[in-house]
Amino acid sequence: MNFKTKKINEVGLVYKNSNFKTSSIEEAKKFISICKTDFISGHNFIDFDLNILKYSSLYKDIVNYKIIDTLPLSLLLFNEKTIHSLPKN
């Protein structure tokens, strides 16, 4: 995301065996609409991603999904680790 313009540069989505990356919010909406799920999951999704998505038209399409944030799960399951960020590639 470009924090000055509040524009999302890319959205990455995974559903079953499908990986999808796009810079188009409309394409992301279409992908989400064909997924048969009640959940959206992401690492630090609630405190980071969801706050960014509030500035986009995608927010109203995902706000009613149940959210699973894997960061708190990581803290509970791997409490001996000091860093819980995802690897960057």
C-alpha positions as CSV (number, residue, x, y, z in Angstrom):
1,M,0.0,0.0,0.0
2,N,1.1,3.5,-0.7
3,F,0.5,5.2,2.6
4,K,0.4,8.7,1.1
5,T,-2.3,8.0,-1.4
6,K,-4.0,5.1,0.5
7,K,-3.8,3.1,-2.7
8,I,-3.4,-0.7,-2.4
9,N,-0.6,-1.9,-4.7
10,E,-1.4,-5.6,-4.6
11,V,-3.8,-8.0,-3.0
12,G,-2.8,-11.7,-2.6
13,L,-5.5,-14.3,-2.1
14,V,-5.4,-18.1,-1.6
15,Y,-8.4,-20.4,-1.7
16,K,-7.8,-24.2,-1.7
17,N,-5.4,-24.8,-4.6
18,S,-5.8,-21.3,-6.2
19,N,-3.3,-18.5,-5.7
20,F,-4.3,-15.1,-7.0
21,K,-2.5,-11.8,-7.0
22,T,-3.9,-8.6,-8.4
23,S,-3.6,-4.8,-8.3
24,S,-7.4,-4.6,-9.1
25,I,-9.8,-4.3,-6.2
26,E,-12.6,-5.4,-8.6
27,E,-10.7,-8.6,-9.5
28,A,-10.1,-9.3,-5.8
29,K,-13.9,-8.9,-5.2
30,K,-14.7,-11.3,-8.0
31,F,-12.2,-13.9,-6.7
32,I,-13.6,-13.7,-3.1
33,S,-17.2,-13.9,-4.4
34,I,-16.6,-17.3,-6.1
35,C,-14.9,-18.8,-3.0
36,K,-17.3,-20.8,-1.0
37,T,-16.2,-19.9,2.5
38,D,-17.3,-18.0,5.6
39,F,-13.8,-17.1,6.7
40,I,-10.9,-14.9,5.8
41,S,-7.6,-15.6,7.4
42,G,-4.3,-13.7,7.5
43,H,-1.2,-13.1,9.6
44,N,-1.8,-9.9,11.6
45,F,-4.9,-9.4,9.5
46,I,-7.0,-7.6,12.1
47,D,-4.4,-5.0,13.2
48,F,-2.8,-4.4,9.8
49,D,-4.6,-5.6,6.7
50,L,-8.1,-4.9,7.8
51,N,-7.2,-1.3,8.8
52,I,-5.8,-0.7,5.3
53,L,-8.8,-2.3,3.6
54,K,-11.1,0.1,5.4
55,Y,-9.9,2.7,2.9
56,S,-11.0,0.5,-0.1
57,S,-14.3,-0.6,-1.6
58,L,-13.2,-4.2,-0.8
59,Y,-13.9,-3.6,2.9
60,K,-17.7,-3.7,2.6
61,D,-17.4,-7.0,0.7
62,I,-15.4,-8.7,3.5
63,V,-16.6,-7.1,6.7
64,N,-19.2,-9.8,7.3
65,Y,-16.7,-12.7,7.0
66,K,-15.4,-14.3,10.1
67,I,-11.8,-13.3,10.5
68,I,-9.0,-15.7,11.6
69,D,-5.9,-13.8,12.5
70,T,-2.9,-16.2,12.6
71,L,-0.6,-13.8,14.6
72,P,-2.3,-14.5,18.0
73,L,-2.3,-18.2,17.1
74,S,1.4,-18.1,16.4
75,L,2.0,-16.4,19.7
76,L,0.2,-19.1,21.5
77,L,1.5,-22.1,19.6
78,F,5.1,-20.9,19.3
79,N,5.6,-18.9,22.4
80,E,9.3,-19.6,22.6
81,K,9.8,-17.6,19.4
82,T,10.7,-14.0,19.8
83,I,9.7,-13.0,16.2
84,H,6.4,-13.9,14.7
85,S,6.5,-12.0,11.4
86,L,6.1,-13.8,8.1
87,P,9.2,-14.3,5.9
88,K,9.4,-11.7,3.0
89,N,10.2,-12.9,-0.5
